[in-house]
Amino acid sequence: MHEKRDYLFTRLKQIRSQLKNISINDLFTLNPKRFDEFSTSIDDMLLDYSKVHINQDVLDSLMQLAKVCKLEEKRDSMYKGDKINITENRAVLHIALRNKPNKPIFVDNKDIMHDVQEGLNKMQKFANGIRNGEILSSSNQKFTDIVNIGIGGSHLGPVMVTQALTAFHDGPKIHFVSNIDSSHITDVLKNLDPEKTLVLIASKTFTTIETMTNANTAQKWMKKALGEENASQHFVAISTALEKTKDFGISEDRVFGYWDWVGGRYSIWSSIGLGVMIAIGTENFADFLDGAYEMDQHFKNAPLEDNIPVILALIGIWHINICEYPTRAILPYDQRLSSFPSYIQQLDMESNGKSISSSGDALYEKTGAIVWGEAGTNSQHSFFQLLHQGSQIVPCEFMLGVNKTDTNMNEHNDLLMANCLAQSQALMSGRGISEVIRVLEKRGVSHEESIRLAPHRQFHGNRPSSTLLYKELNPKTLGKIIALYEHRVFVEGTIWGVDSFDQWGVELGKELATEMLSYVQDNTKKDNKNIDSSSIGLLNKINSWRK
Ligand code: F6P
């Protein structure tokens, strides 16, 4: 396998050096059917990758690479519930959370679909109870506000999905606290009435220091306002650590469990989505799961050549490993998807930011894209300068919805779509010096001045982008989009040969923070030989400035 894999990487690099002599624009001239051949769709979603600097040869080699890396076998292994998270010895089954109840999936010889359904039923009953007022606060009032306390996967999913589905939000208001910075919880709680507030403590492990510190602060706030007895009626725990939720004082009926085979950054489909379900209702949440299920089926069954997650992933490999572009920009043109890039940052970078293979060998190829982005059109007025004229090439992933769910302002929508299309066209086509001079002169600028300005105003173009076009941002579409990106991460991780489902890279900082805390708390402590002198310098300054 290694030899074939290495051969394909070399082959792709050869094609790349030949392709450098022909621009993306020229590829369109040579092949009038390029858009049809380099785009693919399922239902109400289309991925256009014709503006990526590839040809059929590249695609064929990338598909072979996927096969040589045993992508299909590894994908099937994940769907079957094999323990593919090898450093934690766990199955990886976020797909089970959106699977149909009559389609068994086995972990350790047990069909887990029964537990999944039971978990979902418990969530639905609770969400409906909160929404229709059957479950009331300690003073018999309807809950008007929900506070989700969590971080990482226990925060980014709920926050992004709630925001994306604003048009479907008809339940209580939902607020989020994640940062350990006291300003975060202060700013959220100061506007809330404890009598009508329900707090969800979302933490897979129920040990994460940020979440537990915020949860303790919220508990004190609630107890102070409502008294020890009443406060407990205002708390819910979402976790896999049932012993720990009990120790925190949350009764079993208010605990929503999930399983170790759901990774934090893949957990929005589990009870971590409870806040979302309360906000948008159980039917919309079911549509959200359904959308993901459809993408799961597509990923599982569509031939690799038509498989959207596979294509997007292979384009990622092409850009990182062959073109050597280290970053990619995610550019959703839906304002309500403005948190999507941060969500994908965790999903992608926590999953594939590794430099050791699953078998423990050091990897010599680059892995893990650096993902960043922002909603269009705002981003056009901040970092697009660099995208168009900077010396580094950043492949762009545009995302564009055609219809708005709850507004009918065509003037806005037409401009939004025109802007998105114009940006990808400008990145690809650019504008050469002679064209710049022609345009300037047509605007009345003198010939000399046009020549002086032209280098500053030219666009080299030939910058790659893809566009994910969808009909409308609704729960089903959103489910599909998130699942698409999850599977894309899986495919890239498979090609690189990493365990995409552990996250040991976050542990050292956590450990050192515990040690550092004792020095922050006690400035007389002197046995600091394990601490570097820069940190000692900073600690001394902190102590001298501390009020
Ligand atoms: O930062 C690392 C991490 O473990 C993430 O993977 C996870 O999503 C986050 O912390 C929160 O963890 P938990 O849900 O256990 O509080």
Residues whose N, C-alpha, C, O or C-beta is under 5 A from the ligand:
A	BS01	F6P	I151 G152 G153 S154 A202 S203 K204 T205 F206 T208 T211 G264 R265 Q503 V506
